[in-house]
Amino acid sequence: MKLFIPELGTKIKLTQNWIFPLHAENKNKGAYMALVKMPLIFDWTQSVTTSVTLPVGTILIVDRIYIRRGTWNGVNISSVSFWALHPEHKKKFRFWAKLVDVNQIECEVQL
């Protein structure tokens, strides 16, 4: 296995469907509307997720990488933010996912 930490702006193309928990949080509003197709109901007091799938061929553009040692209030908050170019949507949308879920992505780097 080779370690790969992408530069911001790196484009990756999914080579396998990626199923991950999308957090019902304001920064995920665009992805929530595109993938869940329901209004986002956001409550700071709860951690609500919905399992979503991004299909093979989706292009993800790395927008932010946040890595933190340990936890914050008992929660691991390391995450990666992306812009997604989804094959079924005309407009790209931004979202974040936890690092543990991002590390499950099967992809190829786009040059």
ZATIVO-152323 format. One line per 10 residues: number of its first residue (from 0); their letters; for each residue x negated, y negated, z of N, C-alpha, C. Coordinates in steps of 0.1 Angstrom, whole numbers, plus 2048, in hexadecimal, padded with zeros to 3 digits. Last residue first. Layout:
% ZATIVO-152323
NUM	A	X Y Z X Y Z X Y Z  ...
***
This chain:
% ZATIVO-152323
110	LQVECEIQNV	839 77A 776 82E 770 773 833 765 76B  849 789 791 84B 783 783 840 779 781  844 7A7 7A2 841 799 7A1 842 794 793  85F 7BD 7A9 852 7BB 7A1 851 7AB 7A1  86C 7D0 7C5 86B 7C6 7BB 85F 7C6 7B3  87F 7D8 7E0 877 7DF 7D5 878 7D5 7CA  880 7CE 802 882 7CA 7F4 879 7D2 7EB  87B 7D0 81C 881 7DC 816 883 7DA 807  873 7B8 827 869 7C2 825 86E 7CF 81F  88B 7AC 82C 884 7A8 820 879 7B2 81C
100	DVLKAWFRFK	891 7B6 845 899 7BA 839 892 7B7 82C  87E 7AB 855 87F 7B9 855 887 7BE 849  883 78F 851 877 795 84B 878 7A4 84B  8A5 787 848 89A 78A 852 88F 791 84C  8AB 76E 82F 8AD 77C 835 8A2 77E 83F  8BD 753 821 8B2 759 828 8B6 766 82D  8C5 743 801 8C9 74A 80D 8BC 74E 814  8D4 731 7E6 8C9 732 7F0 8CE 73B 7FC  8DC 738 7C4 8E0 735 7D1 8D4 738 7DB  8E2 72D 7A2 8DA 734 7AC 8DF 730 7BA
90	KKHEPHLAWF	8FF 733 78E 8F7 72A 796 8EF 732 7A0  90B 748 781 904 73E 779 8FB 735 781  908 76B 78A 90C 75D 78E 904 753 785  8FF 784 784 90E 781 782 912 773 786  8E4 785 78B 8E8 787 77D 8F7 784 77A  8D7 76B 79E 8DF 777 79E 8E4 779 790  8BE 75E 7AA 8C3 75D 79D 8CA 76A 79B  8B9 74E 7CA 8BC 75B 7C2 8C2 757 7B5  8A0 743 7DE 8AA 73F 7D4 8AC 74B 7CC  899 74C 800 898 74E 7F2 8A2 746 7EA
80	SVSSINVGNW	887 74F 81E 892 749 817 88F 74A 808  880 767 837 87C 761 82A 888 75C 824  877 768 85B 880 769 84F 879 764 843  878 76F 87D 86F 76E 871 879 771 865  885 771 895 88A 768 88B 881 766 87F  892 788 8AC 887 786 8A2 88C 77D 897  89E 77D 8CB 8A1 781 8BD 895 77E 8B4  899 774 8E4 89B 782 8E2 89F 787 8D4  894 759 8E1 8A1 75D 8E8 8A4 76C 8E5  880 764 8C8 885 757 8CE 893 75B 8D4
70	TGRRIYIRDV	863 77A 8C9 871 777 8C6 875 769 8CC  844 77F 8B8 84D 781 8C2 85C 77D 8BE  839 766 8A1 835 771 8AA 840 772 8B5  849 75F 883 847 75B 891 843 767 899  84B 752 863 846 75E 86B 843 758 879  85B 74A 847 85A 746 855 857 752 85D  85A 73D 828 856 748 830 854 743 83E  86E 732 80D 868 72F 81A 865 73C 821  872 73B 7F3 874 72D 7F6 86E 729 803  86E 750 7D8 86A 74E 7E6 86A 73F 7E9
60	ILITGVPLTV	888 75A 7C5 87D 750 7C5 87A 74D 7D4  894 777 7B5 893 770 7C1 886 767 7C1  8AA 784 79D 89D 77D 79F 89E 775 7AC  8B8 7A3 798 8B9 796 79F 8AB 790 7A0  8B3 7BD 790 8B2 7B2 786 8B3 7A4 78C  8C9 7CE 7A4 8BD 7CF 79C 8BE 7C3 792  8DE 7B8 7BA 8DB 7C3 7B0 8CD 7C2 7AA  8E2 7B5 7DC 8DD 7AE 7D0 8D9 7B9 7C6  8FC 7BA 7F2 8F3 7C1 7E9 8EF 7B7 7DE  902 7B7 816 904 7B3 808 8F9 7BA 7FF
50	STTVSQTWDF	912 7B8 834 90A 7BF 82B 90D 7BB 81D  913 79D 849 91B 7A4 840 911 7AB 836  911 792 86C 90B 795 85F 915 79D 856  911 77B 886 919 783 87D 912 786 870  90C 773 8A4 903 777 899 90B 781 890  91B 757 8B5 91B 765 8B1 911 767 8A5  91B 73D 8BA 91B 746 8C5 91A 754 8C2  91E 72F 8A2 911 72F 8A8 910 739 8B4  930 73A 888 931 738 896 923 739 89D  940 738 869 933 737 871 936 733 87F
40	ILPMKVLAMY	94C 745 84E 951 742 85C 944 743 865  94E 73E 82D 945 741 838 94B 73C 845  967 74D 818 961 741 81F 958 746 82B  95B 767 802 964 762 80C 95E 756 813  948 774 7F3 953 76E 7EC 95F 76B 7F6  92F 77F 7F7 93A 784 800 948 77F 7FA  91F 772 7E4 91F 781 7E5 92A 786 7ED  925 756 7E3 923 75E 7D6 924 76D 7D8  928 74F 7FD 933 74D 7F4 932 755 7E7  90F 757 807 91B 75C 80D 927 75B 803
30	AGKNKNEAHL	8FE 746 7F9 8FE 755 7F7 90A 75B 7FC  906 72D 804 907 730 7F5 907 73F 7F2  901 731 820 90E 72E 81B 910 732 80C  8EA 734 82F 8EE 73F 826 8FC 73D 81F  8E9 720 840 8DF 720 836 8E2 72B 82C  8FE 726 853 900 71C 849 8F6 71C 83E  904 74A 855 8FD 73E 85A 8FD 733 84F  907 768 857 911 75E 855 90C 751 85C  8EE 77A 847 8F2 774 853 8FC 768 850  8EF 798 836 8EF 789 834 8F5 783 841
20	PFIWNQTLKI	8DC 7B5 837 8E6 7AD 83E 8E5 79E 83C  8D8 7C5 817 8D3 7BF 823 8DE 7B7 82A  8CD 7D6 7FB 8D8 7D5 805 8D2 7D0 812  8C3 7D3 7DB 8BE 7D0 7E9 8CB 7CD 7F1  8BC 7EA 7C1 8C6 7E2 7C8 8C0 7DF 7D6  89B 7E6 7B3 8A5 7EE 7B9 8AF 7E5 7C0  88D 7D2 7A9 88C 7DE 7A1 895 7E8 7A7  890 7AF 7A8 894 7BB 7AF 893 7C7 7A5  875 79A 7A3 881 7A0 79D 884 7AD 7A3  869 77B 7B0 869 78A 7B0 876 78F 7AA
10	KTGLEPIFLK	854 75F 7AE 861 765 7AA 85F 774 7AA  848 747 7C5 846 754 7BE 853 75A 7BB  84D 731 7D5 84F 730 7C7 84D 73D 7BF  832 737 7EB 83F 731 7E9 841 72E 7DA  821 756 7E6 821 747 7E7 82F 743 7E6  825 775 7F8 827 76C 7EC 825 75D 7F0  810 78D 803 818 781 808 819 777 7FD  80A 7AE 803 80D 7A3 7F9 816 799 801  7F6 7CA 806 7FD 7BF 80D 7FF 7B4 803  7FB 7EA 7F8 7F4 7DD 7F7 7FC 7D3 7FE
0	M	7F8 80C 800 800 800 800 7F7 7F4 800
***
